[in-house]
Amino acid sequence: MEKRTKRVLTEIKEYIVILFGMFIYTLGWVFFLIPNGLVGGGVTGISAVIYYTTGFPVSYSFFLMNGLLLAIALKILGKTFGVKTVFAIIAGTIFLRILPDLIPSDLIQNIAIDNGKLLSAIIGGGLAGAGIAINFTQGGSTGGTDIIALMINKYRNMSPGRLILMMDVIIVASSLIIPTEAGVGQRVAIIIYGFILISVTGYTVDMVISGAQQSVQMFIFSHHHDAIANRITSIGRGVTVIDSMGWFTKEEGKILMTVVRKAESSFVFKAVKEIDKKAFISVSNATGVYGQGFEAIKK
């Protein structure tokens, strides 16, 4: 019963986080990007182009195109992914529909429009990227090219941010051929701002995801290595014991080597301090850790 309650609470938390991620994502578009007429990547970028040329609401295009992509992804990414992504798409559609009416136009004018397209592209792209990454960490997606990126990432160790960036470059560049009343110079400028926007978005996705998954390799030198090793294994992390000899003292000893998530390193530091205040610890960032308890090894 306790396990079931814990699982339900965990799922509720995940959906709340996804909702927050979609709010950040749509806020970047509604507040900074669409008011400046900027074109980004993904389904939202395509929806924005449709809106600029026809006046068709962004929320409707966003929902319809994502529904088509989601139908393809369900078989590849599983039903759990589908449920979370359906929730994210519905939340995004609602936010795209109601936020423009809730945010005062004077506030958008003073913060987004008056400060120029470049700053809006950077801030809006950062918010959109953070929203995408937050959904990725919960096993969901904001839809669109994110779905395609996750389908590829399931079988290849390829950066989701880089995959999104490549697809979004094509989307932004293709907006040049869509007929509009804007002059050629203005359209080229919009595309340049779009490239800046999607670069910031892709970079933010990778930064947020790598921050959540970053690991560290720790070497611990202590005469109380048994107690420290037992404490580290209590959190489910492995420890390797290496024979050593101090060259200055000529004393033989043991070195503990362990790899943990960066968020778990504080537990290791606390444990070592409680057991042996004279211990020596060396810590280095691990750029990639694959195997049990970390990332799965893919093709």
PAZA-549264 format. One record per residue: x, y negated, z negated of N, C-alpha, C in turn; residue number from 1; chain; residue in one letter. Coordinates in pm, whole numbers. Example, Ala and Ser with C-alpha at 12.3 -4.5 7.8 and 13.67 -1.06 7.14 Angstrom:
> n_c1,n_c2,n_c3,ca_c1,ca_c2,ca_c3,c_c1,c_c2,c_c3,seq,mol,type
> 1319,569,-780,1230,450,-780,1320,330,-780,1,A,A
> 1285,225,-708,1367,106,-714,1290,-3,-787,2,A,S
END
This chain:
> n_c1,n_c2,n_c3,ca_c1,ca_c2,ca_c3,c_c1,c_c2,c_c3,seq,mol,type
> 82,120,0,0,0,0,86,-126,0,1,A,M
> 193,-122,-83,284,-236,-91,355,-258,42,2,A,E
> 396,-149,106,463,-160,236,369,-219,340,3,A,K
> 244,-176,337,146,-226,434,123,-376,412,4,A,R
> 110,-416,285,91,-558,254,210,-640,298,5,A,T
> 329,-586,273,451,-656,313,458,-671,464,6,A,K
> 418,-565,538,420,-570,684,321,-673,737,7,A,R
> 204,-678,675,102,-776,717,151,-918,692,8,A,V
> 210,-941,575,262,-1074,542,374,-1114,638,9,A,L
> 456,-1017,675,565,-1045,770,509,-1085,906,10,A,T
> 406,-1014,951,345,-1046,1080,279,-1184,1077,11,A,E
> 212,-1215,966,151,-1348,953,258,-1456,961,12,A,I
> 369,-1433,893,480,-1529,896,532,-1548,1038,13,A,K
> 545,-1437,1112,595,-1445,1249,502,-1530,1336,14,A,E
> 372,-1512,1320,277,-1588,1401,277,-1736,1363,15,A,Y
> 298,-1764,1235,308,-1905,1193,431,-1970,1253,16,A,I
> 543,-1896,1256,667,-1948,1315,648,-1970,1466,17,A,V
> 582,-1876,1532,555,-1890,1676,469,-2014,1701,18,A,I
> 369,-2035,1616,283,-2152,1630,364,-2281,1615,19,A,L
> 456,-2282,1520,543,-2398,1501,633,-2419,1623,20,A,F
> 686,-2308,1677,771,-2318,1795,696,-2374,1914,21,A,G
> 571,-2333,1933,491,-2385,2044,457,-2533,2024,22,A,M
> 439,-2572,1899,413,-2713,1872,532,-2799,1912,23,A,F
> 653,-2753,1874,774,-2827,1910,791,-2831,2062,24,A,I
> 769,-2717,2127,784,-2707,2272,690,-2804,2345,25,A,Y
> 563,-2800,2309,466,-2887,2378,485,-3034,2340,26,A,T
> 532,-3059,2218,558,-3197,2178,665,-3261,2266,27,A,L
> 768,-3182,2299,872,-3233,2388,817,-3273,2523,28,A,G
> 724,-3193,2575,664,-3223,2705,566,-3340,2697,29,A,W
> 474,-3332,2603,366,-3432,2594,419,-3569,2553,30,A,V
> 517,-3571,2465,565,-3698,2411,674,-3762,2497,31,A,F
> 768,-3680,2548,885,-3736,2617,887,-3715,2768,32,A,F
> 848,-3598,2814,873,-3563,2954,761,-3606,3048,33,A,L
> 638,-3566,3022,527,-3599,3112,502,-3749,3120,34,A,I
> 505,-3824,3009,485,-3970,3021,588,-4039,3109,35,A,P
> 709,-3980,3121,813,-4038,3205,815,-3980,3346,36,A,N
> 718,-3892,3376,712,-3833,3509,827,-3740,3539,37,A,G
> 885,-3677,3437,1001,-3590,3456,957,-3449,3494,38,A,L
> 1043,-3383,3569,1017,-3246,3614,1117,-3153,3547,39,A,V
> 1066,-3056,3473,1152,-2957,3410,1135,-2822,3475,40,A,G
> 1183,-2720,3407,1173,-2586,3462,1054,-2511,3407,41,A,G
> 1044,-2387,3448,940,-2299,3397,802,-2331,3450,42,A,G
> 705,-2260,3395,566,-2280,3434,519,-2421,3398,43,A,V
> 567,-2473,3284,527,-2608,3246,580,-2710,3345,44,A,T
> 700,-2688,3397,755,-2777,3498,674,-2774,3626,45,A,G
> 635,-2653,3669,550,-2641,3787,415,-2708,3763,46,A,I
> 361,-2687,3642,232,-2749,3608,243,-2900,3608,47,A,S
> 358,-2953,3563,377,-3098,3562,379,-3152,3704,48,A,A
> 447,-3082,3795,451,-3125,3935,311,-3126,3995,49,A,V
> 234,-3021,3966,95,-3015,4014,14,-3133,3959,50,A,I
> 38,-3164,3832,-34,-3274,3769,1,-3408,3833,51,A,Y
> 132,-3428,3861,175,-3554,3921,115,-3574,4060,52,A,Y
> 100,-3463,4136,55,-3474,4275,-96,-3466,4292,53,A,T
> -164,-3393,4203,-308,-3371,4220,-393,-3420,4104,54,A,T
> -331,-3439,3987,-407,-3477,3869,-470,-3359,3797,55,A,G
> -444,-3237,3845,-496,-3117,3779,-430,-3102,3643,56,A,F
> -506,-3084,3533,-449,-3081,3398,-337,-2978,3381,57,A,P
> -233,-3019,3311,-118,-2932,3286,-160,-2808,3208,58,A,V
> -249,-2825,3112,-289,-2713,3027,-354,-2601,3108,59,A,S
> -433,-2635,3209,-500,-2533,3290,-401,-2456,3377,60,A,Y
> -311,-2529,3443,-209,-2462,3526,-120,-2374,3440,61,A,S
> -81,-2423,3325,3,-2348,3231,-63,-2216,3194,62,A,F
> -191,-2219,3164,-262,-2099,3122,-278,-1999,3237,63,A,F
> -315,-2047,3354,-341,-1957,3467,-215,-1886,3515,64,A,L
> -106,-1962,3533,19,-1901,3582,80,-1806,3480,65,A,M
> 72,-1842,3352,126,-1754,3249,47,-1625,3238,66,A,N
> -83,-1633,3261,-165,-1512,3258,-120,-1411,3362,67,A,G
> -84,-1460,3480,-37,-1372,3587,98,-1307,3549,68,A,L
> 192,-1388,3500,323,-1335,3461,311,-1238,3344,69,A,L
> 222,-1267,3252,206,-1182,3135,155,-1044,3173,70,A,L
> 67,-1039,3271,15,-910,3316,127,-820,3368,71,A,A
> 229,-882,3432,343,-805,3483,433,-759,3368,72,A,I
> 449,-846,3266,544,-819,3158,494,-717,3057,73,A,A
> 363,-698,3047,308,-609,2944,366,-468,2952,74,A,L
> 379,-417,3073,429,-280,3089,578,-270,3058,75,A,K
> 651,-379,3078,797,-375,3062,839,-403,2918,76,A,I
> 777,-503,2856,821,-549,2724,737,-494,2608,77,A,L
> 629,-425,2638,551,-363,2533,433,-447,2487,78,A,G
> 340,-379,2418,217,-445,2375,242,-547,2265,79,A,K
> 342,-518,2177,371,-613,2068,414,-746,2125,80,A,T
> 503,-740,2225,545,-864,2290,425,-932,2354,81,A,F
> 339,-854,2417,226,-911,2486,133,-986,2392,82,A,G
> 105,-928,2275,15,-992,2179,73,-1125,2133,83,A,V
> 201,-1125,2099,264,-1248,2050,271,-1354,2160,84,A,K
> 297,-1310,2280,307,-1406,2390,171,-1460,2428,85,A,T
> 69,-1375,2425,-68,-1424,2449,-102,-1531,2345,86,A,V
> -66,-1504,2220,-91,-1602,2114,-16,-1732,2143,87,A,F
> 111,-1720,2186,192,-1839,2214,135,-1917,2332,88,A,A
> 92,-1847,2436,36,-1913,2554,-93,-1986,2520,89,A,I
> -178,-1921,2441,-304,-1987,2400,-274,-2109,2314,90,A,I
> -178,-2094,2221,-141,-2207,2137,-84,-2321,2221,91,A,A
> 2,-2285,2318,59,-2387,2405,-47,-2458,2488,92,A,G
> -143,-2381,2538,-252,-2440,2617,-332,-2539,2533,93,A,T
> -361,-2499,2409,-439,-2588,2320,-360,-2714,2287,94,A,I
> -231,-2697,2255,-149,-2814,2222,-136,-2909,2341,95,A,F
> -117,-2851,2460,-107,-2935,2580,-237,-3009,2607,96,A,L
> -347,-2951,2563,-478,-3014,2587,-509,-3123,2485,97,A,R
> -474,-3100,2356,-519,-3192,2252,-415,-3296,2210,98,A,I
> -285,-3263,2222,-182,-3356,2176,-185,-3491,2249,99,A,L
> -206,-3493,2382,-210,-3625,2449,-315,-3718,2391,100,A,P
> -425,-3663,2339,-530,-3746,2281,-500,-3784,2137,101,A,D
> -414,-3705,2070,-385,-3730,1929,-269,-3827,1909,102,A,L
> -176,-3829,2004,-59,-3916,1989,-92,-4054,2044,103,A,I
> -75,-4160,1965,-104,-4296,2013,-19,-4333,2134,104,A,P
> -80,-4392,2233,-7,-4431,2355,100,-4535,2326,105,A,S
> 75,-4622,2228,176,-4723,2191,302,-4658,2137,106,A,D
> 286,-4550,2062,401,-4479,2006,484,-4415,2117,107,A,L
> 415,-4355,2215,485,-4295,2329,558,-4403,2409,108,A,I
> 492,-4515,2427,552,-4626,2501,679,-4676,2433,109,A,Q
> 673,-4696,2302,786,-4753,2228,904,-4657,2215,110,A,N
> 874,-4529,2195,981,-4433,2168,1030,-4364,2295,111,A,I
> 939,-4318,2380,976,-4238,2496,1000,-4321,2622,112,A,A
> 903,-4403,2658,911,-4473,2786,1010,-4589,2781,113,A,I
> 1002,-4672,2677,1090,-4789,2668,1237,-4752,2654,114,A,D
> 1267,-4635,2600,1405,-4593,2582,1464,-4525,2705,115,A,N
> 1386,-4510,2810,1438,-4463,2937,1426,-4313,2958,116,A,G
> 1437,-4276,3084,1420,-4137,3123,1534,-4047,3075,117,A,K
> 1656,-4101,3070,1770,-4018,3031,1755,-3970,2887,118,A,L
> 1728,-4061,2796,1712,-4022,2656,1593,-3930,2637,119,A,L
> 1486,-3957,2710,1368,-3871,2701,1397,-3731,2753,120,A,S
> 1477,-3722,2861,1513,-3590,2915,1594,-3510,2814,121,A,A
> 1685,-3578,2743,1770,-3509,2645,1688,-3464,2524,122,A,I
> 1609,-3556,2469,1530,-3522,2351,1420,-3421,2385,123,A,I
> 1350,-3446,2495,1244,-3354,2535,1297,-3216,2568,124,A,G
> 1413,-3211,2637,1474,-3082,2668,1519,-3009,2544,125,A,G
> 1572,-3083,2446,1613,-3021,2320,1496,-2963,2244,126,A,G
> 1386,-3038,2238,1266,-2988,2169,1210,-2865,2239,127,A,L
> 1204,-2870,2372,1153,-2756,2448,1241,-2633,2427,128,A,A
> 1374,-2651,2431,1465,-2539,2410,1453,-2480,2270,129,A,G
> 1438,-2566,2169,1422,-2518,2032,1294,-2437,2019,130,A,A
> 1186,-2483,2082,1060,-2410,2077,1070,-2274,2143,131,A,G
> 1137,-2269,2258,1157,-2141,2328,1236,-2044,2240,132,A,I
> 1347,-2092,2183,1433,-2006,2102,1362,-1956,1977,133,A,A
> 1284,-2042,1913,1210,-2000,1794,1116,-1885,1828,134,A,I
> 1051,-1893,1942,962,-1784,1985,1040,-1658,2017,135,A,N
> 1158,-1672,2079,1242,-1555,2108,1279,-1481,1979,136,A,F
> 1315,-1555,1874,1359,-1492,1749,1248,-1413,1682,137,A,T
> 1122,-1444,1715,1008,-1373,1656,954,-1266,1750,138,A,Q
> 1024,-1241,1859,982,-1137,1953,875,-1182,2049,139,A,G
> 856,-1313,2061,756,-1365,2153,820,-1451,2259,140,A,G
> 739,-1532,2323,787,-1615,2433,689,-1729,2455,141,A,S
> 739,-1839,2510,652,-1950,2547,590,-1927,2685,142,A,T
> 622,-1814,2746,567,-1781,2876,656,-1826,2991,143,A,G
> 607,-1809,3114,680,-1856,3231,812,-1786,3253,144,A,G
> 915,-1866,3284,1047,-1809,3309,1104,-1742,3186,145,A,T
> 1053,-1776,3066,1098,-1708,2945,1065,-1559,2954,146,A,D
> 948,-1526,3007,907,-1387,3022,1002,-1313,3115,147,A,I
> 1036,-1377,3227,1128,-1315,3322,1265,-1295,3258,148,A,I
> 1311,-1396,3180,1441,-1387,3114,1444,-1272,3013,149,A,A
> 1336,-1255,2938,1330,-1147,2840,1324,-1010,2907,150,A,L
> 1256,-1001,3022,1251,-874,3094,1390,-834,3142,151,A,M
> 1467,-931,3191,1604,-902,3235,1694,-874,3116,152,A,I
> 1678,-953,3008,1763,-938,2890,1740,-804,2820,153,A,N
> 1625,-742,2843,1598,-612,2781,1693,-505,2831,154,A,K
> 1740,-519,2955,1824,-417,3015,1967,-465,3041,155,A,Y
> 1991,-594,3033,2125,-649,3059,2166,-741,2945,156,A,R
> 2295,-738,2909,2346,-831,2809,2377,-964,2876,157,A,N
> 2271,-1033,2913,2284,-1163,2978,2219,-1268,2890,158,A,M
> 2280,-1384,2882,2231,-1492,2799,2092,-1537,2845,159,A,S
> 1991,-1535,2756,1858,-1583,2795,1860,-1727,2841,160,A,P
> 1940,-1810,2772,1949,-1950,2811,2003,-1967,2952,161,A,G
> 2102,-1886,2989,2160,-1896,3123,2062,-1848,3229,162,A,R
> 1989,-1742,3199,1888,-1693,3293,1780,-1798,3318,163,A,L
> 1733,-1858,3210,1632,-1963,3223,1686,-2079,3303,164,A,I
> 1812,-2114,3278,1874,-2226,3348,1877,-2202,3498,165,A,L
> 1917,-2082,3541,1927,-2052,3684,1790,-2061,3752,166,A,M
> 1689,-2005,3688,1555,-2010,3747,1499,-2152,3750,167,A,M
> 1529,-2227,3644,1476,-2363,3636,1542,-2457,3736,168,A,D
> 1669,-2432,3768,1736,-2512,3871,1662,-2500,4003,169,A,V
> 1621,-2378,4037,1547,-2356,4162,1413,-2428,4158,170,A,I
> 1345,-2422,4044,1213,-2487,4032,1226,-2638,4045,171,A,I
> 1323,-2697,3975,1341,-2843,3981,1379,-2887,4121,172,A,V
> 1471,-2814,4185,1514,-2852,4319,1400,-2840,4420,173,A,A
> 1312,-2742,4401,1202,-2722,4495,1100,-2836,4489,174,A,S
> 1100,-2912,4380,1005,-3023,4368,1034,-3133,4470,175,A,S
> 1152,-3132,4530,1188,-3233,4629,1104,-3220,4756,176,A,L
> 1058,-3100,4787,984,-3078,4912,833,-3103,4895,177,A,I
> 790,-3124,4771,648,-3149,4748,616,-3293,4783,178,A,I
> 519,-3318,4867,487,-3455,4908,430,-3539,4794,179,A,P
> 490,-3656,4772,442,-3751,4671,454,-3892,4728,180,A,T
> 399,-3988,4656,407,-4127,4699,540,-4192,4660,181,A,E
> 618,-4127,4574,745,-4184,4530,845,-4184,4645,182,A,A
> 936,-4283,4644,1039,-4290,4745,1143,-4183,4727,183,A,G
> 1228,-4164,4829,1330,-4059,4825,1426,-4082,4710,184,A,V
> 1469,-4207,4691,1563,-4236,4583,1506,-4202,4448,185,A,G
> 1381,-4236,4426,1317,-4208,4297,1301,-4058,4276,186,A,Q
> 1269,-3986,4384,1253,-3842,4373,1385,-3773,4343,187,A,R
> 1494,-3820,4405,1626,-3763,4377,1666,-3790,4233,188,A,V
> 1635,-3912,4184,1666,-3946,4045,1590,-3855,3949,189,A,A
> 1464,-3827,3980,1383,-3739,3895,1444,-3599,3890,190,A,I
> 1496,-3553,4005,1558,-3421,4009,1686,-3420,3925,191,A,I
> 1764,-3526,3931,1886,-3534,3850,1851,-3530,3701,192,A,I
> 1750,-3608,3664,1705,-3604,3525,1654,-3464,3490,193,A,Y
> 1591,-3397,3587,1543,-3261,3564,1656,-3165,3538,194,A,G
> 1768,-3180,3612,1883,-3094,3588,1942,-3117,3449,195,A,F
> 1945,-3243,3407,1992,-3274,3271,1900,-3209,3169,196,A,I
> 1770,-3220,3194,1669,-3165,3103,1686,-3014,3086,197,A,L
> 1695,-2942,3197,1702,-2796,3187,1838,-2751,3132,198,A,I
> 1943,-2829,3154,2073,-2796,3095,2066,-2805,2943,199,A,S
> 2004,-2912,2895,1987,-2929,2750,1899,-2818,2694,200,A,V
> 1793,-2784,2767,1703,-2678,2722,1775,-2545,2710,201,A,T
> 1849,-2506,2815,1921,-2379,2813,2027,-2375,2704,202,A,G
> 2099,-2486,2686,2202,-2492,2582,2139,-2479,2444,203,A,Y
> 2027,-2545,2421,1960,-2538,2292,1909,-2398,2263,204,A,T
> 1855,-2330,2365,1809,-2192,2347,1923,-2104,2296,205,A,V
> 2039,-2111,2362,2152,-2028,2322,2204,-2065,2184,206,A,D
> 2206,-2195,2152,2256,-2240,2023,2167,-2190,1910,207,A,M
> 2037,-2202,1926,1945,-2159,1820,1949,-2008,1804,208,A,V
> 1949,-1934,1916,1951,-1787,1908,2083,-1737,1851,209,A,I
> 2196,-1792,1897,2325,-1747,1846,2342,-1784,1700,210,A,S
> 2278,-1894,1660,2285,-1933,1519,2214,-1832,1432,211,A,G
> 2101,-1779,1482,2025,-1680,1406,2093,-1544,1407,212,A,A
> 2176,-1514,1510,2236,-1382,1525,2387,-1382,1499,213,A,Q
> 2444,-1494,1465,2589,-1503,1451,2638,-1416,1337,214,A,Q
> 2750,-1350,1359,2809,-1261,1259,2950,-1305,1226,215,A,S
> 3000,-1256,1112,3137,-1286,1071,3206,-1157,1031,216,A,V
> 3337,-1155,1052,3421,-1042,1010,3500,-1085,887,217,A,Q
> 3493,-1007,781,3554,-1045,655,3658,-941,611,218,A,M
> 3776,-988,572,3879,-904,512,3891,-946,366,219,A,F
> 3880,-849,275,3880,-878,131,3996,-802,66,220,A,I
> 4084,-876,0,4200,-819,-68,4173,-825,-219,221,A,F
> 4159,-709,-283,4126,-707,-426,4165,-573,-487,222,A,S
> 4203,-576,-617,4231,-452,-691,4102,-383,-733,223,A,H
> 3988,-454,-719,3857,-397,-755,3777,-365,-629,224,A,H
> 3847,-306,-534,3783,-283,-404,3666,-187,-412,225,A,H
> 3669,-88,-504,3559,8,-514,3428,-62,-550,226,A,D
> 3432,-147,-652,3311,-216,-698,3259,-311,-591,227,A,A
> 3350,-381,-524,3309,-476,-419,3246,-401,-301,228,A,I
> 3308,-288,-261,3255,-209,-149,3115,-157,-181,229,A,A
> 3095,-112,-305,2963,-62,-343,2858,-173,-338,230,A,N
> 2898,-294,-378,2803,-405,-378,2767,-443,-233,231,A,R
> 2863,-441,-142,2835,-477,-2,2745,-373,64,232,A,I
> 2771,-245,37,2689,-139,97,2546,-141,44,233,A,T
> 2524,-208,-70,2389,-214,-126,2295,-296,-39,234,A,S
> 2350,-381,50,2264,-460,141,2259,-395,279,235,A,I
> 2309,-274,290,2299,-201,416,2411,-228,514,236,A,G
> 2520,-288,470,2633,-315,558,2747,-218,528,237,A,R
> 2815,-177,634,2926,-84,619,3055,-153,577,238,A,G
> 3143,-77,514,3273,-127,470,3380,-27,510,239,A,V
> 3488,-76,566,3603,7,600,3717,-26,504,240,A,T
> 3777,80,443,3887,61,349,4018,89,421,241,A,V
> 4108,-8,418,4237,3,489,4350,3,388,242,A,I
> 4442,100,402,4560,103,316,4652,-14,349,243,A,D
> 4713,-73,247,4798,-189,270,4913,-191,170,244,A,S
> 5010,-277,199,5121,-299,107,5165,-445,117,245,A,M
> 5167,-513,3,5213,-651,1,5364,-656,19,246,A,G
> 5412,-724,122,5555,-721,153,5639,-793,47,247,A,W
> 5581,-896,-13,5655,-972,-113,5665,-894,-244,248,A,F
> 5553,-834,-288,5551,-761,-415,5587,-614,-399,249,A,T
> 5579,-563,-275,5599,-421,-244,5498,-332,-315,250,A,K
> 5382,-387,-348,5275,-312,-413,5175,-262,-308,251,A,E
> 5137,-137,-324,5036,-81,-236,4896,-118,-285,252,A,E
> 4806,-136,-192,4670,-174,-228,4570,-134,-121,253,A,G
> 4452,-190,-130,4345,-162,-35,4287,-293,19,254,A,K
> 4253,-291,147,4186,-405,210,4048,-358,255,255,A,I
> 3946,-438,223,3811,-408,270,3782,-490,394,256,A,L
> 3730,-425,496,3690,-495,618,3541,-469,640,257,A,M
> 3464,-576,657,3321,-562,681,3274,-667,780,258,A,T
> 3168,-637,852,3106,-731,945,2961,-752,899,259,A,V
> 2923,-876,875,2789,-908,828,2735,-1026,906,260,A,V
> 2604,-1046,899,2545,-1167,954,2598,-1288,877,261,A,R
> 2607,-1400,944,2658,-1519,878,2573,-1556,757,262,A,K
> 2442,-1534,767,2353,-1565,656,2378,-1474,536,263,A,A
> 2438,-1355,562,2466,-1261,454,2600,-1284,387,264,A,E
> 2684,-1367,448,2820,-1388,394,2817,-1450,255,265,A,S
> 2714,-1532,228,2706,-1593,95,2687,-1486,-13,266,A,S
> 2615,-1378,19,2599,-1267,-75,2733,-1201,-104,267,A,F
> 2813,-1182,2,2944,-1119,-16,3034,-1208,-101,268,A,V
> 3037,-1337,-73,3118,-1429,-154,3076,-1424,-301,269,A,F
> 2946,-1424,-325,2896,-1421,-462,2936,-1292,-532,270,A,K
> 2924,-1180,-460,2960,-1050,-519,3109,-1043,-553,271,A,A
> 3193,-1091,-462,3337,-1088,-485,3373,-1176,-603,272,A,V
> 3313,-1294,-611,3342,-1387,-721,3304,-1327,-856,273,A,K
> 3191,-1254,-860,3147,-1193,-986,3238,-1079,-1029,274,A,E
> 3293,-1005,-931,3373,-887,-963,3520,-921,-981,275,A,I
> 3574,-1005,-893,3717,-1037,-898,3740,-1180,-852,276,A,D
> 3756,-1270,-947,3776,-1411,-914,3910,-1437,-847,277,A,K
> 4005,-1342,-858,4137,-1360,-800,4148,-1298,-660,278,A,K
> 4036,-1246,-608,4038,-1181,-477,4072,-1282,-368,279,A,A
> 4130,-1231,-258,4164,-1313,-142,4073,-1269,-27,280,A,F
> 4008,-1367,40,3913,-1335,146,3949,-1411,273,281,A,I
> 3951,-1338,384,3971,-1400,515,3843,-1380,596,282,A,S
> 3792,-1489,656,3667,-1484,731,3689,-1540,871,283,A,V
> 3637,-1471,972,3645,-1520,1109,3512,-1492,1179,284,A,S
> 3475,-1580,1272,3351,-1562,1348,3364,-1447,1446,285,A,N
> 3260,-1368,1457,3256,-1259,1554,3164,-1301,1669,286,A,A
> 3220,-1315,1787,3142,-1366,1900,3039,-1265,1950,287,A,T
> 3062,-1139,1927,2966,-1037,1969,2982,-912,1886,288,A,G
> 2874,-864,1825,2876,-742,1743,2764,-652,1791,289,A,V
> 2799,-533,1835,2701,-442,1892,2707,-308,1820,290,A,Y
> 2592,-249,1797,2585,-121,1728,2477,-123,1622,291,A,G
> 2476,-20,1538,2372,-6,1437,2371,-125,1341,292,A,Q
> 2256,-185,1324,2240,-297,1234,2264,-431,1300,293,A,G
> 2312,-430,1427,2339,-555,1497,2269,-550,1634,294,A,F
> 2334,-600,1738,2271,-602,1869,2286,-466,1938,295,A,E
> 2184,-428,2014,2188,-302,2087,2282,-314,2206,296,A,A
> 2353,-206,2235,2441,-204,2351,2357,-176,2476,297,A,I
> 2360,-272,2570,2283,-258,2694,2376,-245,2812,298,A,K
> 2320,-222,2929,2401,-208,3049,2461,-341,3084,299,A,K
END
